[in-house]
Amino acid sequence: MAEAIFSRAMGWFEKQAEKEAKNDTLKKSDRFGQIIGIIGVVICIIFFGYHLTKPTGFFTPAFGTFDAALFFGINVFGIFPQFIRLVMNQKTPSRPFDIINSVLLFVALIYFVATFPFDFSHFADPLPMSLEFLLNWVSNGLASALMVLGILGMLFALPYQTLLYLAIRKLPLETKSQSPDSAQTPKPEEVSEEAK
């Protein structure tokens, strides 16, 4: 019974790996998404950097040097997988960095749920008063609950990311996708054949 379930699971992973490998090249919309993602992370770093440097009171006195390095380090590292996909125009080269980023995020979430050096009553302080309503509804309880949900989600996402990457690595090279231009442009010999 266990062997049958394992066999089915591996078969499903192989199909998923083949599907991902064939769609490894980023579409224009995907590349645009990476740019938006990088901009979003930079905005987050600036936003929380404002909280730290003013300070606004969002980071409590329990938020020390290690906490700051962990909090901002994860945000900065999160840019790398997106940047690699954007530059190389492929998903596979960034997958190891995605896995590392997920591990760091998982550890950080557990740590910050345990210590919780935040005061979300000051979360909206960097915004103009007319825009504070966009964030002032987030409470400590809600933020803590979202972190716990993130931990639970990572328990499934991290093994999936890792196994999928390993499955893709085992695939033959010819399974990998070509760029849209190379896929649509006929080879010179094909053109000559059609001319005949």
C-alpha positions as CSV (number, residue, x, y, z in Angstrom):
1,M,0.0,0.0,0.0
2,A,2.7,2.4,1.0
3,E,4.8,1.5,-2.1
4,A,1.8,2.2,-4.4
5,I,1.2,5.6,-2.8
6,F,4.9,6.4,-3.1
7,S,4.9,5.3,-6.7
8,R,1.9,7.4,-7.6
9,A,3.4,10.4,-5.8
10,M,6.7,10.1,-7.7
11,G,4.8,9.7,-11.0
12,W,2.9,12.9,-10.2
13,F,6.1,14.7,-9.4
14,E,7.7,13.5,-12.6
15,K,4.8,14.9,-14.6
16,Q,5.0,18.2,-12.8
17,A,8.7,18.4,-13.4
18,E,8.3,17.8,-17.1
19,K,5.6,20.4,-17.2
20,E,7.7,22.9,-15.4
21,A,10.8,22.1,-17.5
22,K,8.9,22.7,-20.7
23,N,7.7,26.1,-19.4
24,D,11.1,27.1,-18.0
25,T,11.5,30.1,-20.2
26,L,9.8,33.2,-18.8
27,K,7.1,34.9,-20.8
28,K,6.9,38.7,-21.0
29,S,4.3,38.7,-18.3
30,D,6.5,36.6,-16.1
31,R,9.4,39.0,-16.6
32,F,7.2,41.9,-15.8
33,G,6.1,40.1,-12.6
34,Q,9.7,39.7,-11.5
35,I,10.3,43.4,-11.9
36,I,7.1,44.2,-9.9
37,G,8.3,41.7,-7.3
38,I,11.7,43.3,-6.9
39,I,10.1,46.8,-6.7
40,G,7.7,45.5,-4.0
41,V,10.6,44.1,-1.9
42,V,12.5,47.4,-2.2
43,I,9.4,49.3,-1.0
44,C,9.1,46.9,1.9
45,I,12.7,47.5,2.9
46,I,12.3,51.3,2.7
47,F,9.0,51.1,4.7
48,F,10.4,49.0,7.5
49,G,13.7,50.9,7.4
50,Y,11.7,54.0,8.2
51,H,10.2,52.2,11.2
52,L,13.7,51.3,12.4
53,T,15.5,54.6,11.8
54,K,12.9,57.0,13.2
55,P,12.0,55.0,15.3
56,T,8.2,54.9,15.2
57,G,7.6,52.3,17.9
58,F,6.8,49.5,15.5
59,F,9.9,47.6,16.5
60,T,9.9,47.2,20.3
61,P,13.0,47.4,22.5
62,A,13.3,43.6,22.2
63,F,14.1,44.0,18.5
64,G,17.9,43.8,18.6
65,T,20.8,43.7,16.2
66,F,20.3,40.0,15.4
67,D,16.6,40.6,14.8
68,A,17.3,43.4,12.4
69,A,19.9,41.4,10.5
70,L,17.5,38.5,10.2
71,F,14.5,40.6,9.3
72,F,16.1,42.8,6.7
73,G,18.5,40.1,5.5
74,I,15.6,37.9,4.4
75,N,14.0,40.7,2.5
76,V,17.3,41.5,0.7
77,F,18.0,37.9,-0.1
78,G,14.5,37.5,-1.5
79,I,15.4,39.8,-4.3
80,F,18.1,37.3,-5.7
81,P,15.8,34.6,-7.0
82,Q,13.7,37.1,-8.8
83,F,16.8,38.9,-10.2
84,I,18.3,35.6,-11.4
85,R,15.0,34.7,-13.2
86,L,14.9,38.2,-14.8
87,V,18.5,38.2,-16.0
88,M,18.7,34.6,-17.2
89,N,15.1,34.5,-18.4
90,Q,14.7,31.0,-16.9
91,K,13.2,29.6,-13.7
92,T,15.4,26.6,-13.1
93,P,18.7,28.5,-12.2
94,S,16.8,30.4,-9.5
95,R,15.2,27.3,-7.9
96,P,18.1,26.6,-5.4
97,F,17.9,30.2,-4.2
98,D,14.1,29.9,-3.9
99,I,14.7,26.9,-1.6
100,I,17.3,28.7,0.5
101,N,15.0,31.7,0.7
102,S,12.1,29.5,1.9
103,V,14.3,27.8,4.6
104,L,15.4,31.2,5.9
105,L,11.8,32.5,5.8
106,F,10.6,29.4,7.6
107,V,13.2,29.8,10.4
108,A,12.6,33.6,10.6
109,L,8.8,33.1,11.0
110,I,9.2,30.6,13.8
111,Y,11.7,32.9,15.6
112,F,9.5,36.0,15.2
113,V,6.3,34.2,16.3
114,A,8.2,33.1,19.4
115,T,9.7,36.5,20.2
116,F,7.3,38.9,18.4
117,P,9.3,42.1,18.8
118,F,6.6,44.2,17.0
119,D,3.9,46.6,17.9
120,F,1.4,46.8,15.0
121,S,-0.4,49.8,16.6
122,H,2.4,51.8,14.9
123,F,2.4,49.8,11.7
124,A,0.8,52.6,9.6
125,D,2.9,55.4,11.1
126,P,5.2,55.9,8.0
127,L,2.1,56.7,5.8
128,P,0.5,60.1,5.6
129,M,-2.5,60.5,8.0
130,S,-4.9,60.3,5.1
131,L,-3.6,56.9,4.2
132,E,-3.1,55.3,7.6
133,F,-6.5,53.6,7.3
134,L,-4.9,51.2,4.7
135,L,-2.8,49.5,7.4
136,N,-4.1,50.6,10.8
137,W,-6.5,47.7,10.9
138,V,-3.7,45.2,11.3
139,S,-3.4,44.1,14.9
140,N,-0.8,42.1,16.8
141,G,-3.1,39.2,16.9
142,L,-3.8,39.2,13.2
143,A,-0.1,39.6,12.3
144,S,0.8,36.7,14.6
145,A,-1.9,34.5,13.1
146,L,-0.7,35.3,9.6
147,M,2.8,34.3,10.6
148,V,1.6,31.0,12.0
149,L,-0.3,30.4,8.7
150,G,2.9,31.2,6.9
151,I,4.8,28.5,8.9
152,L,2.1,25.9,8.1
153,G,2.2,26.8,4.5
154,M,6.0,26.5,4.4
155,L,5.7,23.0,5.8
156,F,4.2,22.0,2.5
157,A,5.8,24.4,0.1
158,L,9.4,23.8,1.1
159,P,9.4,20.0,0.5
160,Y,7.4,20.6,-2.7
161,Q,10.0,23.1,-4.0
162,T,12.9,20.8,-3.1
163,L,11.5,17.6,-4.6
164,L,10.3,19.4,-7.7
165,Y,13.8,20.9,-8.3
166,L,15.5,17.5,-7.8
167,A,13.0,16.0,-10.3
168,I,13.7,18.7,-12.9
169,R,17.4,18.1,-12.5
170,K,17.0,14.4,-13.4
171,L,15.2,15.2,-16.7
172,P,17.1,15.0,-20.0
173,L,18.3,18.2,-21.5
174,E,16.0,18.0,-24.5
175,T,13.0,18.3,-22.1
176,K,14.0,21.9,-21.3
177,S,12.0,24.6,-23.0
178,Q,13.3,26.8,-25.7
179,S,12.8,30.6,-25.8
180,P,9.6,31.6,-27.7
181,D,11.7,33.2,-30.5
182,S,13.7,30.1,-31.1
183,A,10.6,27.9,-30.9
184,Q,8.8,29.9,-33.6
185,T,11.7,30.7,-35.9
186,P,12.2,27.9,-38.4
187,K,15.7,26.5,-38.9
188,P,17.5,27.4,-42.2
189,E,17.4,23.8,-43.5
190,E,13.6,23.8,-42.8
191,V,13.2,26.9,-44.9
192,S,15.2,25.4,-47.8
193,E,13.1,22.2,-47.6
194,E,9.9,24.2,-47.9
195,A,11.3,26.2,-50.8
196,K,11.9,22.9,-52.7
